[in-house]
Amino acid sequence: MLPDSDDILDRCVIYREFSMPVRKFYQYDRGDDSVYGFRVGRFNLGINTTFILYRIGNTLIDTGPTNQWKDIRLQLKDTDIQQLLITHHHEDHAGNTQRIAEMKGIVPLAPALGQAKIASGFKTPVMQKLIWGSPVPAKTDTMPEEFTLTDGSPVIAVHTPGHAKDLTCLFLPKQKYLFSGDMYISRSLKYMRADENLEQLMDGLRKLLKLDFEIVFCPHNGIVEDGKAALQDKLNNLEAMCQKAAAYSAEGLTEEQVIEKLVGPEDMLSKLSRYNISKGNLVRQAIEIGRK
């Protein structure tokens, strides 16, 4: 029997205010269009437990988790930030929105579908709260579909639900950059959250692949210089998984057997999250998509 959520947090009380120094710095050199980033995270248990804040010029993309604010603040306090763009409401992306807005005297832009949650703050599942902390409520303006960076460079906001209803990637056509929110992360998936929609995610990848970009700036994986190929690989892998999942199911394999054949048995992450994050969430949807 698993302990309840409060018990898990109580046992991990030592981590509640624990902030790690910046784990890595990033720089993509291209003159005035150079992009800088730094990675933070309470734990270093893989790319899904750390987060990269990116900056191009004086525009910051996303805000990092609240439990790393001490070090995020140190990195940003002497940096000229005039524009803050939020890709979606999740606590690792939008958790420090209000803090940065107040520190820099700016009004952030966020997708319309995420503004209510960003404004109210929201309860996070125990595992996410442990890894990222709880978001601080923030005021934002609605992100237009098309706008510019402070230097005049055009930005196209591309709505790509699936991971989150409000997830919006930022395409910079002049630079051929894509700030991908959580649309990439890796070339293959093993888990999905209970509230994620695999079919929408795959449609979002197809939508992005129609754009003329080269470099992907992923806040978890890092700078992906073969960005378009990486997203194509991810879509190909998901399409292949759906076909295999449906075929195994048609052969009479149980759901558990299909999961084990495709991604291995459920593990501790699934159990600790009470299956909010699980392999089954991914494979069940893959079976349904493959049957269509």
Wavefront OBJ file of the C-alpha trace (Angstrom):
o trace
v 0.000 0.000 0.000
v 1.352 3.423 -0.950
v 1.493 6.228 1.615
v -0.868 9.112 0.987
v 0.319 12.328 -0.657
v 0.767 14.289 2.560
v 2.833 11.486 4.070
v 5.197 11.474 1.094
v 5.704 15.211 1.422
v 6.247 14.960 5.173
v 8.947 12.357 4.683
v 10.633 14.644 2.138
v 10.394 17.794 4.268
v 14.148 18.288 4.013
v 13.703 19.082 0.290
v 10.897 21.631 0.590
v 13.091 24.713 0.434
v 16.146 23.021 -1.028
v 17.580 24.880 -3.993
v 20.464 23.617 -6.098
v 22.950 25.931 -7.802
v 22.583 26.255 -11.566
v 23.401 22.854 -13.023
v 24.463 23.928 -16.521
v 24.675 27.000 -18.743
v 23.771 27.059 -22.446
v 24.693 29.358 -25.311
v 23.756 29.159 -28.961
v 25.945 31.721 -30.740
v 24.429 33.638 -33.621
v 25.297 37.291 -33.127
v 22.284 39.402 -32.185
v 20.122 36.280 -32.367
v 22.166 34.336 -29.813
v 20.212 32.372 -27.221
v 21.321 31.865 -23.630
v 19.995 29.458 -21.044
v 20.583 27.915 -17.664
v 19.358 24.650 -16.150
v 17.960 24.386 -12.629
v 16.307 21.627 -10.639
v 15.916 20.289 -7.119
v 16.705 16.776 -8.309
v 18.949 15.564 -11.114
v 17.108 12.361 -11.962
v 16.883 12.859 -15.705
v 15.750 15.628 -18.026
v 12.180 15.592 -16.697
v 13.356 16.747 -13.260
v 15.349 19.789 -14.392
v 14.392 22.868 -16.376
v 16.123 25.337 -18.717
v 15.164 29.013 -18.874
v 16.034 30.506 -22.260
v 16.664 34.138 -23.217
v 16.990 35.742 -26.631
v 17.912 39.416 -26.415
v 15.855 40.790 -23.551
v 13.041 38.258 -23.964
v 12.762 35.404 -21.452
v 10.874 32.221 -22.306
v 9.206 30.567 -19.307
v 10.121 30.993 -15.651
v 11.312 27.753 -14.053
v 10.017 26.067 -10.877
v 9.270 27.957 -7.678
v 11.496 25.786 -5.514
v 14.512 27.033 -7.494
v 13.632 30.719 -7.252
v 16.677 31.583 -5.146
v 19.069 30.648 -7.934
v 16.814 31.803 -10.767
v 16.606 35.216 -9.124
v 20.395 35.400 -8.835
v 20.772 34.676 -12.553
v 18.147 37.205 -13.619
v 18.622 40.093 -11.203
v 21.258 41.868 -13.305
v 19.848 40.788 -16.693
v 17.797 43.177 -18.810
v 14.441 41.432 -19.238
v 11.758 43.466 -21.012
v 9.513 40.668 -22.243
v 8.376 37.401 -20.621
v 6.652 34.710 -22.693
v 4.903 31.710 -21.126
v 4.376 28.555 -23.198
v 1.810 26.962 -20.851
v 0.570 26.968 -17.282
v 2.464 23.993 -15.825
v 4.374 24.744 -12.644
v 7.868 24.286 -14.106
v 7.080 26.710 -16.939
v 4.945 29.365 -15.231
v 5.654 28.928 -11.515
v 7.731 32.116 -11.109
v 5.765 34.308 -13.522
v 4.597 36.816 -10.919
v 7.985 37.006 -9.211
v 9.795 37.811 -12.450
v 7.073 40.236 -13.530
v 7.408 42.170 -10.273
v 11.214 42.071 -10.322
v 11.392 43.433 -13.886
v 8.276 45.606 -13.928
v 6.712 43.849 -16.934
v 3.433 42.155 -17.817
v 4.003 38.593 -19.107
v 2.224 37.137 -22.120
v 0.529 33.750 -21.740
v -1.817 31.614 -23.867
v -5.473 32.513 -23.322
v -6.380 28.941 -22.368
v -3.838 28.964 -19.528
v -4.411 32.413 -18.064
v -7.067 31.398 -15.538
v -4.890 28.691 -14.022
v -1.853 30.945 -13.969
v -3.929 33.640 -12.249
v -5.380 31.397 -9.555
v -2.531 29.025 -8.888
v -3.541 25.398 -8.832
v -3.099 22.238 -6.834
v -0.358 20.008 -8.193
v -0.041 16.228 -7.753
v 2.358 15.217 -5.012
v 5.218 14.065 -7.271
v 5.143 17.281 -9.282
v 4.975 19.352 -6.105
v 8.003 17.539 -4.735
v 10.018 18.042 -7.941
v 8.957 21.598 -8.851
v 7.121 23.216 -5.943
v 3.763 25.017 -6.152
v 3.062 27.815 -8.661
v 2.661 31.402 -7.482
v -0.517 33.057 -8.889
v 0.279 35.611 -11.579
v -1.355 38.235 -13.747
v -0.730 37.984 -17.490
v -1.874 39.507 -20.750
v -3.162 37.279 -23.529
v -0.496 36.182 -25.995
v -1.477 37.183 -29.565
v -1.160 34.702 -32.406
v 1.450 36.973 -33.977
v 3.634 39.570 -32.267
v 7.271 40.650 -32.117
v 10.249 40.445 -29.845
v 11.444 43.778 -28.521
v 13.912 43.997 -31.425
v 11.078 43.661 -33.933
v 11.653 39.999 -34.825
v 8.324 38.299 -35.616
v 6.965 35.553 -33.351
v 4.190 33.142 -34.281
v 2.396 31.486 -31.357
v 1.510 27.918 -32.416
v -1.168 26.232 -30.320
v -0.253 22.551 -29.870
v -2.480 20.915 -27.229
v -1.993 17.339 -26.124
v 0.497 17.710 -23.300
v -1.572 20.604 -21.958
v -4.683 22.302 -23.359
v -2.889 25.650 -23.528
v 0.552 24.494 -24.704
v 1.849 27.013 -27.229
v 5.145 26.796 -29.077
v 6.951 29.950 -30.167
v 8.165 29.995 -33.770
v 10.645 32.689 -34.809
v 10.622 32.564 -38.637
v 13.467 35.042 -39.124
v 15.843 32.985 -36.977
v 14.222 29.604 -37.802
v 14.005 28.907 -34.072
v 11.312 26.909 -32.299
v 10.867 27.277 -28.539
v 9.003 24.029 -28.116
v 7.553 24.085 -24.606
v 6.998 20.395 -23.817
v 6.335 19.256 -27.375
v 9.721 17.603 -27.806
v 11.513 16.466 -24.606
v 12.838 13.337 -26.378
v 12.535 11.355 -29.604
v 10.422 8.691 -27.915
v 7.911 8.461 -25.086
v 7.501 5.876 -22.333
v 5.014 7.636 -20.064
v 2.068 9.984 -20.267
v 0.171 11.921 -17.667
v -3.473 11.023 -17.107
v -4.589 14.375 -18.529
v -2.522 14.177 -21.731
v -4.033 13.456 -25.132
v -1.786 11.439 -27.448
v -3.779 12.058 -30.632
v -3.672 15.835 -30.100
v 0.034 15.656 -29.341
v 0.703 13.841 -32.614
v -1.427 16.336 -34.536
v 0.612 19.103 -32.885
v 3.844 17.548 -34.107
v 2.451 17.402 -37.655
v 1.464 21.059 -37.372
v 4.950 22.073 -36.225
v 6.656 20.047 -38.942
v 4.994 22.237 -41.583
v 6.966 25.228 -40.252
v 10.382 26.285 -41.551
v 12.499 25.915 -38.410
v 15.913 24.413 -37.770
v 16.808 24.732 -34.082
v 14.595 23.506 -31.246
v 15.040 24.999 -27.798
v 13.611 22.409 -25.427
v 13.423 23.399 -21.737
v 14.131 19.852 -20.639
v 16.349 18.244 -23.283
v 18.387 21.301 -24.245
v 19.326 22.873 -27.588
v 18.515 20.458 -30.429
v 20.328 21.615 -33.550
v 18.728 18.973 -35.785
v 15.393 20.107 -34.420
v 13.131 19.318 -37.342
v 14.568 15.822 -37.745
v 14.176 15.240 -34.006
v 10.476 16.153 -34.072
v 9.965 14.008 -37.171
v 11.627 11.085 -35.386
v 9.326 11.571 -32.416
v 6.242 11.530 -34.639
v 7.505 8.472 -36.539
v 8.170 6.634 -33.286
v 4.710 7.431 -31.935
v 3.017 6.357 -35.165
v 4.956 3.079 -35.099
v 4.021 2.527 -31.444
v 0.341 3.016 -32.219
v 0.498 0.471 -35.036
v 2.318 -2.084 -32.885
v 0.019 -1.507 -29.905
v -3.093 -2.127 -31.982
v -1.532 -5.194 -33.605
v -0.576 -6.741 -30.260
v -4.042 -6.040 -28.932
v -5.629 -7.661 -31.995
v -3.496 -10.744 -31.374
v -5.236 -11.118 -28.011
v -2.565 -9.766 -25.694
v -3.844 -8.169 -22.522
v -3.294 -4.471 -21.901
v -0.574 -5.296 -19.372
v 1.193 -7.550 -21.889
v 1.083 -4.847 -24.568
v 2.570 -2.333 -22.129
v 5.402 -4.723 -21.223
v 6.217 -5.503 -24.868
v 6.299 -1.853 -25.921
v 7.768 0.047 -22.968
v 8.376 -2.454 -20.172
v 6.345 -2.972 -17.003
v 5.062 -0.138 -14.853
v 7.748 1.054 -12.446
v 8.240 3.109 -9.312
v 7.426 6.412 -11.028
v 4.000 5.106 -11.953
v 3.377 3.766 -8.475
v 4.573 6.868 -6.616
v 2.435 9.102 -8.824
v -0.557 6.803 -8.249
v -0.498 6.204 -12.003
v -1.067 9.865 -12.828
v 2.188 9.424 -14.783
v 2.308 5.939 -16.249
v 3.159 3.774 -19.223
v -0.420 2.569 -19.342
v -1.696 6.086 -19.986
v 0.424 6.124 -23.134
v -0.214 2.593 -24.392
v -3.984 2.616 -23.883
v -4.270 5.663 -26.122
v -1.821 4.183 -28.623
v -4.018 1.105 -28.973
v -7.079 3.228 -29.704
v -5.264 5.397 -32.250
v -3.756 2.340 -33.981
v -7.214 0.814 -34.394
v -8.499 3.789 -36.412
l 1 2 3 4 5 6 7 8 9 10 11 12 13 14 15 16 17 18 19 20 21 22 23 24 25 26 27 28 29 30 31 32 33 34 35 36 37 38 39 40 41 42 43 44 45 46 47 48 49 50 51 52 53 54 55 56 57 58 59 60 61 62 63 64 65 66 67 68 69 70 71 72 73 74 75 76 77 78 79 80 81 82 83 84 85 86 87 88 89 90 91 92 93 94 95 96 97 98 99 100 101 102 103 104 105 106 107 108 109 110 111 112 113 114 115 116 117 118 119 120 121 122 123 124 125 126 127 128 129 130 131 132 133 134 135 136 137 138 139 140 141 142 143 144 145 146 147 148 149 150 151 152 153 154 155 156 157 158 159 160 161 162 163 164 165 166 167 168 169 170 171 172 173 174 175 176 177 178 179 180 181 182 183 184 185 186 187 188 189 190 191 192 193 194 195 196 197 198 199 200 201 202 203 204 205 206 207 208 209 210 211 212 213 214 215 216 217 218 219 220 221 222 223 224 225 226 227 228 229 230 231 232 233 234 235 236 237 238 239 240 241 242 243 244 245 246 247 248 249 250 251 252 253 254 255 256 257 258 259 260 261 262 263 264 265 266 267 268 269 270 271 272 273 274 275 276 277 278 279 280 281 282 283 284 285 286 287 288 289 290 291 292
